[in-house]
Structures are given as structure tokens and as C-alpha cells.
Amino acid sequence: MTTPRTFTLTFTGDVMLGRLVDQLFPEHVNNPQDEAVAANFKSEHPSILDNGNYTPSSPWGTTLSLFQKSDLNIINLETAVTTTHERWPNKSFNYRMHPANLAPILHAARIDYTNLANNHVLDFGSEGLVETAWTLKNARVAFSGAGETTNEAFKPAKLFLPRKTLLSHGCISIGTSSDSTGTITTIAPEKESGVDYLPVHIYSGSDHPQCWSSVPNFHLIDYSPSTRVQLRKLLLSNGTMEHPDETDSECDIYHHAERRRQQLEHHDGDNESRQMSRSNVPALKIFSIHWGPNYTWKPTDEIRSLAHFLIDECGVDIVHGHSSHHVQGVEIYQGKVIIYGCGDFVDDYALNREFRNNLGAVWRVICREIGGEGEQNTSSRPSGLIPVRLEIFPTRIERFRAILLDSGDVDHAWVQGRVSTLSRDFDTRVRGELGEEGQIIVDIE
């Protein structure tokens, strides 16, 4: 009997690489006001920010090793990536970064996926969104939640575990592609050199801003019964259906998905059916969601109810929440993980002293394979992954870099205390003792 495989998935909250962060690079968008402010920071901290010292690795700061050791890295990209000048009107903040800077920064931390369903991806209109999507495609980084088409927005990004090295990921055999239906897929064979690849599907959505409801290639959600119907349709289809059609009945799509699953089980001996099963049914399903108001410690009842719905009725294993600008509590629910608010990871924002928006975390979910050789699979999936442990590495934003906090740092204790207290409201216990790397630990099993 072989030992089941384990994989590490790493998540962050908002990664805002626009505005002043973008101005620190030699090639940046044209904004004289931001450039002047950035020049002041450079003159004050030349050893960090000037003379070519701020490199594509710099935004990740001292957290870089966590990403380089991870099996998949998943972030919320909180900016448009475009040289377009026309802003979305009547917004207080419009963020953009130069497309030339995106690939080097994301590749430095081996980022596999970026959520685009947030309140800044359309800051420079639909033209800016399309350029953002194409820049990510050229960088071979998967995304969902918004895109060039409705299918890129609504259908899941499809990745695989294990993934290749960055060299293979970007240049040889395993990268990303957009198929004829718009699904962004990490290319991987079902089996190569005796290695089984497990599919991971990542959907995403945002509950704001409402003014983008008219944009068909942006996945805006709310908390209404009709949205639940559409989400259930979409997520139960395992990425095989097009953009949801409101004229379809909920039961039709549910029973279609259930019948398809049963057909695949009954034809398990047929190689073609097995291949179809492996490609359509994910081993792990993630929903990345930009939700809730800024600067609020506890998620609303409707947010928590939706999180439970995604797990109970849509088969989601990990809810990756962000938007609050500060850490919130976590909930272990039905053996699944809900991160309500990851906090900001890197940006150029002013400090909110009450909510400490300069403190965030690297969130690491350890998953174990089930249904493989050596372990019984009691789920309906041909093979799967289950979360077994959540590890939280507190960070602080310093001079446009994410700094991993030592366990003796007072801010580390602050993050630990906040997450522990807020998670207690969800009947979720955070270990009192830290891990060997100073990480905060939440047991799932």
C-alpha cells in the first residue's frame, strides 16, 4: 500500500501591482503624478527602490520561498494590466500596471492562477480588461472571473496537480491555453512518466461593483435565489456548460450532471469514458470570491450562507475570499475550508490603524489524495483531494514588499490573535501553538 500523495496550495488576498508599484519599474504606464510620488520614495529608500534594486521578485519580498515550494499558487490580481488611458468613469480609484511587468513578477513567484473578478479589473474599461486577459494568456497564467469572453469569465480555470517546474510551465509542455469554449486550462496529460495528474477547477465571482452588471464578460454575483440557481448550474457542470442560461430550469441541469456522473461510473471499464471522467470531474474545486464591504471584521450572514451553499450544493472544497483589505476569520465547514478574508498582500495603500490593512498572510492549504492507490474513496469523484490542514503565515507590507513575519514580531501575534478570535465565532479552533516555521495552524481533519 502506497502513501497517499499530498499537495500544497498557496493563496493570497489582493495583489495590487499598479499605481506606485508599477512606477518603480523602468517600464511603467504614463502617469506623471504617480511617477513624482514614486520618485520621492526612491530617493528616501534607494537601496530598496532605486537603481534597479526593485526587481520582479521584490513585491513578494521575503515570502518568495513559500511560493517556490508550493504545488499551486493562487492570487487575486487587484489591477488592470493595460496601457489604455480611458478610465471607467466615476470611480474613486482606477488602478493599472504596464503589461510588460506582469509576466516577470508572476513568474518570479510561480503564480499559476489569478482571480480577475474584482472591483479593479475594469478600471480602464472593456479595452483594458481584454488587454489584461491577453497579457495573462501570453504569460501562460490561468484566470477566471472576467476575460475577453463570457466563457472566460464564467467557466473555471483548469489546472493540474502535480504541476511541472516553471520552465515547463512556461515554455515546454505544461502551460495555459484557451480552448474553443473559452476555458483557461493548464495543459497536462492524464498520465506522463507514470505520474497521474489530478485536475483542479477554479471558478470566481465578485459581488461588486454593481455598475459593472452590464458587462457580460465579468462574473458579478449577488445573494439572491436566482444567483444560487445559476451558480449551482455552473459548478455542477464541472466546466462543461456554456455561460448559464436563465431560461433553463435548475433541476434540468442538476439531473443532467447527475446522469452524466452515473453514466461515467457505469462505463468505468471503458477507457474513453474514464478519460472523459478524469478531464471533466475535478479532484478539487475552488471558488475565489471578491465579496463584502471594506473594513468589517465579520462577514455578513448572507456571505456566510453563500459560502455554505457553495460547499453543500456546488461541491466546492475551498472558498478563497478576499476584498475586506484585512484578515478575517476562517471556518472549517463539512471538512472544507472557508477563508472569509485573506487581507491585502502587497499594495501602495494608506494605513488604516484600526484594521491594519498592512498586515496580511500567505494562506497554505495542505490537501491529501483520496481514491488513489492505497486509500479508499467514498466520494462520487473518480479520484480526489481533500483539505487536511490550513497554515497561515502572517505578513506585513513594507515599502511595496510583502515581508514574512517572525514569530516573535508583535504584528505576528496581532494576526494570530485576530484570526483565532474571529474564527472562534464559526466554531473553528486555531491551534494555540505555532508550527515549526512560525505558521498559525488550523486542523481540518
ABEGO torsion letter per residue (X at the ends): XBBBBBBBBBBBBBBBABEAAAAABABBBBBAAAAAAAAAAAAABAAAABGGABBAAAAAEAAAAAAAABABBBBBBBBBBBABABBBBGBABBBBBBAAAAAAAAAAAGBABBBABBAAAAAAEAAAAAAAAAAAAAAGBBBBGBEABAAAAABBBBBBOBBBBAAAAAABABBBBBBAAGBBBBBBBABBGGBBBBBBBBBBBBAOBAAAAABAABBBBBABAAAAAAAAAAAAAGGABBBBBAABBAAAAAAAAAAAAAAAAAAAABAAAAAAAAAABBABBBBBBBBEBBGBABBBAAAAAAAAAAAAAAGBABBBBBGAGBBBBBBBBGGBBBBABAEBABBABBBBAAAGAABBBBBBBBBBBBGBBGBBBABABABBBBBABBBBBBBBBBGGBBBBBBAABAAAAAAAAAAAAAAAAAGBBBBABBBAAGBBBBBAX
